[in-house]
Amino acid sequence: MEFKDRLKSRMEALGLRPTDISERAGVSKATVTFWLNGTNGAKGKNLLAVAKALNCSPEWLSSGKGLPDASRQPQSNAELLGDLSLWEDGDPLEDDECEVPYYAEVEFAGGNGMTEVVEVADRKLRFSNSTLRAAGVDCNSAACARVRGKSMERLILDGAAIGFDTTDTSIIDGEIYAFNHGGLLRVKYLHRLPAGAVRIRSENSEDYPDEVMSAEQFHDEIRMLGRVFWWSTVRRSPRRK
């Protein structure tokens, strides 16, 4: 296909006439006629203008490369922040770093299977202060834990590390919270209901149906840990067992 062919195909797809192209691109009718006849092609600012009028990429219109529909062009969905900064326990903190405590389920002595969610003294996770500031979280209020199970997939994968704000425990509908439920560490969406009841919802709601607790049950059984503001997952390579 030549330029004139690509021009005609987009005009037909959008139901546009030569006069429409003239008005939208800000060029004369004679110029559009030259394009359609193949006398010449659009260049420079005229190429950009006619591509915008046809909702297609200038590259495709001029050379045929890429996709004709601009809405289908690949879009960036990531931002390069820089290299990973690796650290070991005992390494001194950088100027913009802080260490936050790690929470986990710890089994009571005696081997009776009962657990409690407590801070594990010798485990920490490092955050940059700029990251915490962006989340509106103070370093002294941040804590971390690890999610187990598939109830929050596809959003938060099994084994993901999460960060939560220990001062943010008032329920905002639809936010994700970490909480201690009778010695179990749970991470779920919470929703307020009438009469002080609370709905506990999983991301994977098909396999993990909603739970509803009365105000009394919630007060007696739940100890809020904080609103989840961050999560990260290490995804194993399928080539490695």
C-alpha positions as CSV (number, residue, x, y, z in Angstrom):
1,M,0.0,0.0,0.0
2,E,1.1,3.5,-0.8
3,F,0.3,6.7,1.2
4,K,-2.8,7.4,-0.9
5,D,-4.1,3.9,-0.2
6,R,-3.6,4.2,3.6
7,L,-5.2,7.6,3.5
8,K,-8.2,6.2,1.6
9,S,-8.6,3.2,3.9
10,R,-8.7,5.3,7.0
11,M,-11.1,7.8,5.5
12,E,-13.4,4.9,4.5
13,A,-13.1,3.3,8.0
14,L,-14.1,6.6,9.6
15,G,-16.6,7.7,7.0
16,L,-14.8,10.9,6.2
17,R,-14.9,12.9,3.0
18,P,-12.0,14.9,1.4
19,T,-13.7,18.1,2.7
20,D,-13.6,16.6,6.2
21,I,-9.9,16.0,6.0
22,S,-9.3,19.5,4.6
23,E,-11.1,21.1,7.6
24,R,-9.7,18.8,10.3
25,A,-6.1,19.0,9.0
26,G,-6.2,22.7,8.1
27,V,-5.1,22.1,4.5
28,S,-6.6,23.1,1.2
29,K,-9.0,20.8,-0.7
30,A,-6.5,20.8,-3.6
31,T,-3.8,19.4,-1.2
32,V,-6.1,16.5,-0.1
33,T,-6.8,15.8,-3.8
34,F,-3.1,15.6,-4.5
35,W,-2.7,13.1,-1.7
36,L,-5.6,11.0,-2.8
37,N,-4.3,10.9,-6.4
38,G,-0.9,9.9,-5.3
39,T,0.7,13.1,-6.6
40,N,2.5,13.5,-3.4
41,G,2.3,12.6,0.3
42,A,1.9,14.5,3.5
43,K,5.0,15.6,5.3
44,G,6.0,17.4,8.4
45,K,3.3,19.3,10.2
46,N,0.8,18.3,7.5
47,L,1.5,14.6,8.2
48,L,0.9,15.1,11.9
49,A,-2.3,17.0,11.3
50,V,-3.8,14.5,8.9
51,A,-2.7,11.6,11.2
52,K,-4.6,13.3,14.0
53,A,-7.6,13.8,11.8
54,L,-7.6,10.1,10.9
55,N,-6.8,8.9,14.5
56,C,-3.8,6.9,13.3
57,S,-0.1,7.1,13.9
58,P,2.0,9.3,11.6
59,E,4.5,6.4,11.2
60,W,1.8,4.1,9.8
61,L,0.4,6.8,7.5
62,S,3.7,7.6,6.0
63,S,5.4,4.2,5.9
64,G,2.9,1.6,6.8
65,K,4.8,0.5,9.9
66,G,2.9,-0.1,13.2
67,L,-0.9,-0.2,13.6
68,P,-3.3,2.1,11.8
69,D,-5.6,2.8,14.8
70,A,-3.9,5.1,17.3
71,S,-6.0,3.7,20.2
72,R,-4.4,0.3,19.6
73,Q,-0.8,1.5,19.6
74,P,1.3,0.0,22.4
75,Q,1.4,2.3,25.5
76,S,4.0,2.4,28.2
77,N,2.8,1.0,31.5
78,A,6.0,1.2,33.4
79,E,8.6,3.7,34.5
80,L,12.3,3.0,34.8
81,L,13.3,4.0,38.4
82,G,16.9,2.7,38.4
83,D,18.9,-0.3,39.6
84,L,18.0,-2.4,42.6
85,S,19.9,-1.5,45.7
86,L,20.9,-4.7,47.5
87,W,21.6,-4.9,51.3
88,E,22.3,-7.4,54.0
89,D,21.3,-7.4,57.6
90,G,23.6,-5.1,59.5
91,D,24.4,-2.9,56.6
92,P,24.2,0.8,57.6
93,L,21.1,2.7,56.5
94,E,21.4,5.1,53.6
95,D,20.3,8.7,54.2
96,D,16.9,8.1,52.6
97,E,16.2,4.7,54.1
98,C,14.4,3.4,57.2
99,E,13.8,-0.1,58.5
100,V,10.3,-1.2,59.4
101,P,9.3,-4.1,61.6
102,Y,8.1,-7.5,60.3
103,Y,5.0,-9.1,61.6
104,A,4.2,-12.8,61.4
105,E,2.1,-15.6,63.0
106,V,4.1,-17.1,65.8
107,E,3.0,-20.4,67.5
108,F,2.5,-20.4,71.2
109,A,4.9,-22.5,73.3
110,G,3.6,-26.0,74.0
111,G,2.8,-27.0,70.4
112,N,-1.0,-26.7,70.7
113,G,-1.3,-25.1,67.3
114,M,-2.4,-21.7,68.6
115,T,-0.8,-18.7,67.0
116,E,-0.5,-15.0,67.6
117,V,0.5,-12.2,65.3
118,V,3.6,-10.5,66.7
119,E,6.5,-8.4,65.6
120,V,9.5,-10.6,64.8
121,A,12.4,-8.8,66.5
122,D,15.2,-9.9,64.2
123,R,13.4,-9.3,60.8
124,K,13.1,-6.0,59.1
125,L,12.3,-4.6,55.6
126,R,13.9,-1.5,54.3
127,F,12.0,1.3,52.6
128,S,13.1,4.6,51.2
129,N,11.6,7.6,53.0
130,S,10.6,9.0,49.7
131,T,8.4,6.0,49.0
132,L,6.8,6.2,52.4
133,R,6.2,10.0,52.0
134,A,4.5,9.3,48.6
135,A,2.2,6.9,50.4
136,G,1.6,9.4,53.2
137,V,3.1,7.0,55.8
138,D,5.6,7.9,58.5
139,C,8.5,5.6,58.9
140,N,7.7,5.0,62.6
141,S,4.2,3.9,61.6
142,A,5.1,1.5,58.9
143,A,5.3,-2.3,59.3
144,C,5.4,-5.3,56.9
145,A,4.3,-8.8,56.7
146,R,3.9,-11.6,54.1
147,V,0.7,-12.8,52.5
148,R,0.0,-16.5,52.5
149,G,-2.6,-18.3,50.3
150,K,-4.4,-17.3,47.1
151,S,-7.4,-15.4,48.5
152,M,-6.0,-12.0,47.3
153,E,-4.8,-13.2,43.9
154,R,-4.7,-11.8,41.3
155,L,-3.9,-8.6,43.0
156,I,-1.5,-9.8,45.7
157,L,0.1,-13.1,45.0
158,D,0.9,-15.9,47.5
159,G,4.2,-15.0,49.2
160,A,4.0,-11.3,48.5
161,A,5.4,-8.9,51.0
162,I,3.1,-6.1,52.1
163,G,3.5,-2.8,53.9
164,F,0.9,-1.4,56.2
165,D,0.3,1.8,58.2
166,T,-0.2,1.0,61.9
167,T,-1.8,4.3,62.6
168,D,-4.4,4.0,59.8
169,T,-6.9,1.5,61.3
170,S,-10.3,3.2,60.7
171,I,-12.1,1.3,58.0
172,I,-12.6,3.1,54.7
173,D,-14.8,1.1,52.4
174,G,-13.0,-0.9,49.8
175,E,-9.5,-0.4,51.2
176,I,-7.2,-3.3,52.0
177,Y,-6.2,-3.9,55.6
178,A,-4.0,-6.3,57.6
179,F,-5.6,-7.6,60.8
180,N,-5.1,-10.1,63.5
181,H,-8.1,-12.5,63.5
182,G,-7.8,-14.7,66.6
183,G,-4.1,-15.2,66.1
184,L,-4.3,-15.4,62.3
185,L,-2.7,-12.8,60.1
186,R,-5.2,-11.8,57.4
187,V,-5.1,-9.3,54.5
188,K,-8.5,-8.4,53.0
189,Y,-10.8,-5.7,51.7
190,L,-13.0,-4.3,54.5
191,H,-16.5,-2.7,54.1
192,R,-18.6,-1.1,56.7
193,L,-22.2,-2.2,57.0
194,P,-25.2,-1.0,59.0
195,A,-25.2,-1.4,62.8
196,G,-21.5,-1.6,62.9
197,A,-21.2,-4.8,61.0
198,V,-18.2,-5.4,58.7
199,R,-17.9,-7.3,55.4
200,I,-14.6,-9.1,54.8
201,R,-13.9,-9.6,51.1
202,S,-11.2,-11.4,49.1
203,E,-9.9,-10.4,45.7
204,N,-10.5,-14.0,44.7
205,S,-14.1,-13.9,45.7
206,E,-15.1,-16.9,43.6
207,D,-13.1,-19.3,45.7
208,Y,-13.3,-17.3,49.0
209,P,-16.8,-16.0,49.6
210,D,-17.5,-12.8,51.6
211,E,-17.7,-13.0,55.4
212,V,-19.9,-10.7,57.4
213,M,-19.2,-10.1,61.1
214,S,-21.4,-8.3,63.5
215,A,-20.1,-5.3,65.4
216,E,-19.7,-7.4,68.5
217,Q,-17.9,-10.2,66.7
218,F,-15.6,-7.8,65.0
219,H,-14.7,-6.0,68.2
220,D,-14.1,-9.3,70.1
221,E,-12.2,-11.2,67.4
222,I,-10.3,-8.6,65.3
223,R,-7.3,-6.5,66.1
224,M,-6.6,-4.1,63.3
225,L,-2.9,-3.9,62.2
226,G,-3.3,-1.2,59.6
227,R,-4.2,-0.2,56.0
228,V,-2.1,-1.8,53.4
229,F,-0.3,0.8,51.2
230,W,2.3,-1.4,49.4
231,W,2.9,-4.9,48.2
232,S,5.6,-6.6,46.2
233,T,6.0,-10.1,44.9
234,V,9.1,-12.1,43.9
235,R,8.0,-14.2,41.0
236,R,10.0,-17.4,40.5
237,S,11.3,-18.2,37.1
238,P,9.4,-21.1,35.5
239,R,12.8,-22.5,34.3
240,R,13.9,-23.0,37.9
241,K,12.4,-25.7,40.2
